[in-house]
Amino acid sequence: MKDLIEIRWHGRGGQGAKTASLLLADAAFNTGKYIQGFPEYGPERMGAPITAYNRISNTPIKIHSNIYYPDYVAVVDDSLLESVDVTSGLKSEGAIIINTTKPDDYIKSHLNGYKGDIYIIDARKISMACLGKYFPNVPMLAAVVKVTGVMSEEEFLNDMVGSFKHKFAKKPEVIDGNMQALKMALNEIKKI
């Protein structure tokens, strides 16, 4: 991992992009990294476009602003490709990670000529298979960890067990499904 990695998340209210960015920040912190994880607040409501951010570094972070030139972008809802410039400022040596089942040509045509790496994952399929409901943030979180390399898969999965035990203390029956979704996503993310 380079010294500082910046990630921008695009999703819709209720899909868990903010939660995923905070879970990533916690996991990175627990592996000894310096972190920031924060949403951009506005008039959000269920289904409205939202943005969240992560900074992950090996040294203290002195920047305190939104991220305008991210190394990585995670798109939790592919319908945003038609209404939000998700590649704005995205570094060509980085990557974009998109939750989609749309054809590769469609994806590429909506990325404003972006020349960097493009990864796709079907977070709906994974979520439905493992959780029985559509929660795209869990598979997207694993996809971001895999593509960015901010921590090893083993460190990530070990940390998430503890995180889920805390988060779902009153619903322990959902922990196994969430862990299964993470593992499945780590294996199913693919580069186009």
C-alpha positions in Angstrom: 0.0 0.0 0.0 1.3 3.5 -0.8 1.5 5.9 2.1 -1.9 7.5 1.6 -4.9 6.1 -0.2 -8.1 8.1 -0.7 -11.4 6.4 -1.6 -14.7 8.0 -2.6 -18.0 6.1 -2.3 -21.1 6.9 -4.4 -24.4 5.3 -3.4 -27.9 6.1 -2.6 -29.4 6.8 0.8 -30.2 3.5 2.5 -27.8 1.3 0.6 -25.1 1.5 3.3 -22.2 3.4 1.5 -21.7 5.5 4.6 -21.7 2.4 6.8 -19.3 0.6 4.5 -16.8 3.6 4.6 -17.0 3.6 8.4 -16.5 -0.2 8.6 -13.5 0.2 6.3 -12.0 2.9 8.5 -12.5 0.8 11.6 -10.9 -2.2 10.0 -7.9 -0.2 8.8 -7.5 1.4 12.2 -7.4 -2.0 13.8 -4.5 -3.0 11.5 -2.5 -0.1 12.7 -3.3 2.5 10.0 -4.3 6.1 10.4 -7.8 6.7 9.1 -10.6 9.0 8.2 -14.1 7.8 7.2 -16.8 10.4 6.8 -20.0 11.1 4.7 -20.7 14.3 2.9 -24.0 15.5 4.3 -26.7 17.3 2.4 -30.4 16.9 2.0 -30.1 13.1 2.0 -33.1 10.9 2.0 -33.8 7.3 1.1 -32.7 6.8 -2.5 -31.0 10.1 -3.0 -27.4 10.1 -4.1 -24.9 10.3 -1.3 -21.1 10.4 -1.1 -18.8 9.0 1.6 -15.0 9.1 1.9 -12.0 7.2 3.3 -8.4 8.2 3.8 -6.1 5.4 4.9 -2.4 6.1 5.7 0.7 4.6 7.3 1.4 8.1 8.8 -0.7 10.7 10.5 -3.2 12.4 8.2 -3.1 16.1 8.3 -5.7 16.8 5.5 -9.3 17.5 6.6 -11.4 18.0 3.5 -13.5 16.2 1.1 -11.6 14.0 -1.4 -11.4 15.6 -4.9 -8.8 13.4 -6.5 -9.4 9.9 -5.2 -7.2 6.9 -5.8 -10.3 4.6 -5.9 -14.0 5.1 -6.4 -16.7 2.6 -5.2 -20.1 2.9 -7.0 -22.7 1.1 -4.9 -25.5 1.8 -7.3 -24.8 1.6 -11.1 -27.8 3.9 -11.9 -25.6 6.7 -10.6 -23.4 6.3 -13.7 -26.1 8.2 -15.6 -26.5 11.1 -13.2 -23.3 11.6 -11.3 -19.7 12.1 -12.6 -18.3 9.2 -10.6 -14.9 9.5 -12.3 -14.4 13.2 -11.4 -10.8 13.6 -10.3 -10.2 9.8 -10.2 -6.5 9.1 -10.7 -5.8 6.9 -13.8 -3.4 4.8 -11.7 -6.2 4.0 -9.3 -9.4 2.1 -10.1 -13.2 2.2 -10.0 -15.3 -0.6 -8.5 -18.9 -0.8 -9.6 -21.8 -2.9 -8.3 -23.4 -3.9 -11.7 -24.6 -6.6 -14.0 -24.6 -4.3 -17.0 -22.5 -5.1 -20.1 -18.8 -4.0 -20.1 -19.4 -1.7 -23.1 -22.3 0.1 -21.2 -20.1 0.6 -18.2 -17.1 1.9 -20.1 -19.4 4.3 -22.1 -20.6 5.9 -18.9 -17.1 6.6 -17.4 -16.2 9.7 -19.3 -13.2 8.1 -21.0 -11.6 6.9 -17.7 -8.4 5.0 -18.6 -7.7 3.3 -15.3 -8.7 -0.1 -14.0 -12.4 -1.0 -13.9 -13.7 -3.7 -11.6 -17.2 -5.0 -11.3 -19.1 -7.1 -8.8 -22.7 -8.3 -8.6 -23.4 -7.2 -5.0 -27.1 -8.0 -5.4 -26.5 -11.6 -6.3 -24.1 -12.0 -3.4 -26.3 -10.3 -0.9 -29.4 -12.2 -1.9 -27.5 -15.5 -1.8 -25.9 -14.9 1.6 -28.3 -12.6 3.4 -31.7 -13.2 1.7 -32.0 -9.4 1.3 -30.4 -6.7 -0.8 -27.6 -5.1 1.3 -25.0 -4.1 -1.3 -22.6 -2.4 1.1 -21.2 -5.7 2.6 -20.0 -7.1 -0.8 -18.8 -3.7 -1.9 -16.7 -3.3 1.3 -15.0 -6.6 0.5 -14.5 -5.6 -3.1 -12.8 -2.3 -2.1 -10.5 -4.1 0.3 -9.5 -6.6 -2.4 -8.9 -4.0 -5.1 -7.1 -1.4 -2.9 -5.0 -3.8 -0.9 -5.3 -1.6 2.2 -5.0 -4.8 4.3 -4.7 -8.5 3.8 -7.9 -10.5 3.3 -7.1 -12.5 6.4 -6.7 -9.3 8.5 -9.9 -7.9 7.0 -12.0 -11.0 7.7 -10.6 -11.4 11.2 -11.5 -7.8 12.0 -14.9 -8.0 10.5 -15.9 -11.0 12.7 -15.3 -8.8 15.7 -17.0 -5.8 14.1 -20.1 -7.8 13.2 -20.3 -9.4 16.7 -20.4 -5.9 18.1 -22.7 -4.4 15.4 -25.1 -7.3 15.4 -25.0 -8.1 19.2 -28.8 -8.2 19.3 -29.0 -10.1 15.9 -26.2 -12.7 16.0 -28.0 -14.9 13.5 -27.0 -12.4 10.7 -23.2 -12.6 11.4 -22.6 -15.8 9.4 -24.5 -14.5 6.4 -22.5 -11.3 6.4 -19.2 -13.1 6.7 -20.2 -15.4 3.9 -21.0 -12.3 1.7 -17.6 -10.9 2.4 -15.8 -14.1 1.4 -17.9 -14.5 -1.7 -17.3 -10.9 -2.8 -13.5 -11.3 -2.3 -13.7 -14.2 -4.8 -16.1 -12.7 -7.3 -14.8 -9.2 -7.9 -13.5 -9.1 -11.5 -11.6 -6.7 -13.7 -13.0 -5.7 -17.1 
